[in-house]
C-alpha cells in the first residue's frame, strides 16, 4: 500500500484534496470500530496505513483521533503499533484527545505479553502532555521492576521522557535513584546503557541548581562506576560501547597503572569495524595520556593505521567524519604523519570537502624529506579542472614554501604557475609570490623578473591585483615599468571597484615616488587627487594623510612610507591555540568537523550529553586553608589545558607584530595579538619618532596601511575610578554558575613586566598580591611557564560581581584575560583596575 | 542522540519522518532539502554530510539515491550518527530485500516499526536485524527486483556472469519465499576497491586496495562458521620483509597494512592459522575491512597520446590494455578525459569491428566519455578522438587536458590475492549442507592516468 499518488507529487500540507479523503477515512474507520467480523483487522490495517501515510507527508489527520482510539481495542499487534505511532505524533497538540488514550495504554501496560507492556509504556511516555504525568508514575515504577528486560529498557528511557515533560514529578518519584541502582545491578546491558544515558541527561541539567545532582554527576565518572562499566564493555552493543567510552574519556585516572590498565583493556576496540567505537576509544587514549608526552606520542602512532583504514572503508560520509578527526590530529602533530603523506593525496572522484581537508593535511606534513613529492602532486591538482581545488592547491604550495627552509624549487614552481596563463592560477600565484617575498626578500630578483612580465590587464581579482600593486611599489627600483604600470592603473582609478586595491595603489605610488621621483611625480599627483576625491572614507583619509605628510616634511614621509624592512618570520595563524585546544578537548564531536569549539555553534544546554565541564566543571576544587576568610582554591585538574597549549603558544609568539615595518596587502593584522609596546616593533618605531609620540604614531601608520589594528588606548591607564569591596565573598559553585551564565564582556591580551614574570614562580604568590587590590582568586593552577587563574571581585557599593579568567605565560610575558561581569558597562573600568594591579606585581 | 530521523526522495518528498524528541522544528526536512539542493558555500558544489543551520545539526548519507537524514541540536559524535544512518539503511534493506524508493513507500509502516525499535527518544537501542526480528511484526511487501535498476553494491554480481544467483542477494532476511521453505545459503563476498595513479610516463605513483569481506547469511539456527584466509597473510608494516618485492608478481605473501573486524568475529586462532570464527547474525554485514598499499599488478594499463594537428585541432589516442587472464571479463567500463575548455567538437574513431562501445563528448563539462560493455582479459582497445578548438591553444596542450579516469568492475578477480580458502559451517546433521557462495569482485575507486 503506497501513499496516495497525489501526495507524491506535492508534499505540501495544504492540499485541497486532503480534507475530503480524511473525512472519508473517518467514516470508514467509524464503521469498523465496533465490528467483530472476521477479516476486520485486515481492513483496519489498510485504513491505518492510509492515516499514517497522510501523517508522514504532513496532512493533518487529527480529526480521526477518536476513531483511531476506538479501533485500537484489538489484539492485533501491528494495528496497535500503528495506533501508538499515530497517538504519539498528535497527543502533544491535542492534550484533550490524549486523555482518551490513557485508559487503553494503561491497560496494555499490564498485559501479559511483555512486548505489549513495553510498547504501551513507550507510547504512554511519548505523549508529551504535561497534565497527564500523574498517569505515568505508576506504570513507570512497575516497568522499572518488570522481569522482562525489554520492558525495563523502555521504562528507563520512559523516565527520561517523564523528566523532560515534568522534571519535578520525575525527581519526586525518586526515579534517578532507581536508575542509579539499575545501572549498577541490572544484568541486561541495554538497560544499563539506557540508565547511563538517562542519568547523564538528568543530572547534567539538575546540576546547575542542585549540588547533590552535581555530586551524582561527578560520581558517574568515579573509579568504581567506570570500572564497573569497563569490565563489561564487550557485552554492550556497539552503540552502548560508544556511550561508555565517552564517559571513560572524562575519567581522571588515579595513577599511571590505572591508565595502562584501561588502555590495555580497550586496545582491541581499535580494531572495531564501527568508526564511532574506534573514535570514542581514541578519545579515551588521547585524554588519558595527555600528561605523558612519550606515551601520548605512541598513541598517535598506534591509532594511525586504524584511522586510515576507516577513512578508506565505509561510505564517503563515514570516511569524511573520520578524516576530519585525522585532520585534527595531523594538524596537532604533523611530524608523526610525515611518512603517510601519500594517504592524503586526493582521489579523482572525491567531493571537494574531502579534498580540502586532504590539501591542508598535505601542507601540514610537508617536511624536508617529502616536500618534493608533495609539491609535485599539488602542482598536478593546480592544473585540475576543478577550479576551487586548483586554487586551494596553489595556496597549499605557497604555504609549504613559507614553512620550508629550502624553497628554491618551490619558487620555481610558483613562477611556472604564473606562466600557465590561466586567470585563477595567476591570481592565486601572485598572492603567494607576494607572501613569499615578505618572508624571503632574497628571492626578489627571480620573482620580480617573472612578475614584471605579467600584464596587469590580465589580473582582475582584487586580492591578486592588490598583491601585484604591492610588489610594484615595493620593488619599483627593480621593475623597469613599475611607474608606468602604476600610472596606467591610476588612470583607471574610477573603474577600480575594490577600495582595498585603491588603498594599495596609493601606498605603492608613494613608495615608487621615493625610489624613482621624476618618473612617478605625475602619477603621484594624479593618485593623491583621485584619492582625496574618493568617496570611500579610508581611501580618502589615507590620501589626505600622505598629502599632509608630504607637505610637512618629505624626508619624514620617506621614513614613514619606506622604512627599513624586516622579513616576516612566521605568518599569523588564523585560529588561536586556545580554540584549537578546545576543539581537541571535544574530540569525537561535531566541533571537529566544523573546526569550531561547541560554544560557537550550540546553545549551552545542547553541548552534548557528555559535556560535563565548562571552564571550571572539570576542576576538582579543593578548599585550601583560607588565611583571611577569603575562599582561595587550587586547580588540580585543568593543567592539561595549559600543558597542551604550550608548544603552540610559543609558536605563535613570533607572529605578533611585524606590521608597521613591513606593510603588505592582506596582512590580517587584527588576527595577530597586538601588544602595546612589543620589543619586536621597536625598529619601526624608532624610525618614525619624528612624526610624534612613538607608539601612537606607529599605530597611525598601521591604520593608514589598512591593517585594521585596534586602536589601543595610551599605555598609561587613567587612575582607576572603580572601587572594589575589600572583603568580597563568592563561593565556588556560585562562581561556576555565574561563569556559565554570563557572556564574555571583555577579552584582552597584554604584556607583563619582567619583574612580574620573575615573581611568578608559584600561583600562590600572585594570589596574595591581587588580594591586596581586593581581587580574589577562586581557582588557580598550572606550572611554569603557563599559569591559569580564576579571579573575582565585587563592587564596593553594590553586589555586582566581576569574574576573570587570566592565563599567564611567563616565557612570552603575556597575560590573556577574559572578563565577565554582572554589570557589563563597568568591565572596561574593572579591566583597568585589574591590569594596573597586575602590573604592580613583582615591583618592590 | 538524535532528535529526528527522516528519509527523503531525490525530489525532496518525505518518505518516512520520525520525530523522537520534539526539539527540532517540524519544517526541518524542507530546510534541509533546500540547503542541500542549493549548496554553494565556500565554492563547494556539494553539501558535506554534516552541517549546521540555525543551531540544528543535519547529518545525511546518500543510499541508492535516497537521503537518510538525522537532526539534533546536541554536539554529538558525527561518526556515530553517520554510522547509524548507514546502519538503518542496511537494516531496512535486510528486511525489504531491495532498498529503493518504491520498496520504502510500499513498506513504510514496517519501516516505522523498525525505527521505533532502533531508536528510542534519540538513543540507539539496537541495529541488529537479528534482535529486531523478535520485535517487528509487519511482513515486508517484496518488490520485484528484476524490474528495477540494479542499485545495491551487491547487484554488481548480477551483471556479466551467469554463475551468480543474482536474486538471492536481494532476498529479504525475514520474508519466506513463495515455495514456503527458506533456502539455506550463505554468501561471502570479497569486494575490493582499487585506487591507482599512473604518472605521465606510466609509472605507478600510488596504489591502494580497500577491501571488505562481506557476509550475508540466510542460515537458520545460527551455526558457527569458520572462514580461513591465506595462511601467509600478514598484517601491519612490521610484517613487511624480504618478500616485499616478490609480491607484485602474484605469488608471495599477502601483506595488509591494517584491518578491522565485525563485532561477532572471534580471532582466537587468527594468529595461528588465519582463521576467523563467527556466528553470523542475520542480514548483511562486513566481516572484515582491510587496506593494502603493497604493490600489485594493476588490471589495466592506460596509454594516452595527444598531438596537436594544426592550430585549431588536436588528436587524442587512448589505449587500454587488459592485463589479466583471458578467462576473466571486466564489465561496465567507462573511460573519461577532460579536454580543453575551448573544445567545440570531437569526432571519434574506434577499433574496426568494435562492439558494445559508445563514445560521447560531454559538452557542458568538456569531457570525453568512452564506454565499453566488457573487456576480455589480455585484449587491447583504442580510441581516437579528433578535437576541434574555437581558439588557438597557447603553450602546452597537455596542461589543458586530463587526467584520464577509468571506472570498471571485474568479477571473479581480486587484486590483493587475499582469498577465502574455505568456509566451514558447523554441521547440525549429516544431511545439512547449505549452499555456500564465495565471490570476488574488484572495482575501480580512483583509477587515474596523468598525461
Interface residues (C-beta under 8 A of the other chain):
Chain A: X1 X2 X3 X8 X11 X48 X49 X52 X53 X56 X57 X58 X77 X78 X81 X82 X85 X89 X92 X115 X122 X126 X128 X150 X153 X154 X157 X160 X161 X164 X190 X193 X194 X197 X237 X238 X239 X242 X246 X271 X272 X273 X274 X275 X276 X278 X279 X280 X305 X306 X308 X309 X310 X312 X313 X314 X315 X316 X317 X318 X320 X321 X322 X324 X325 X342 X345 X347 X348 X349 X350 X351 X352 X353 X356 X377 X380 X383 X385 X387 X388 X419 X420 X421 X586 X588 X589 X590 X591 X592 X593 X594 X598 X601 X602 X603 X606 X607 X608 X609 X611
Chain B: X1 X12 X13 X14 X15 X16 X17 X19 X21 X22 X26 X42 X43 X44 X45 X46 X48 X49 X50 X52 X55 X57 X59 X60 X61 X62 X72 X73 X74 X75 X76 X77 X78 X79 X80 X82 X83 X84 X85 X86 X102 X105 X106 X108 X109 X112 X113 X116 X120 X121 X123 X124 X125 X126 X127 X128 X135 X137 X138 X141 X195 X197 X205 X206 X208 X210 X212 X236 X257 X258 X259 X260 X261 X262 X263 X286 X288 X289 X290 X291 X293 X338 X365 X366 X394 X395 X399 X400 X403 X405 X445 X446 X447 X448 X450
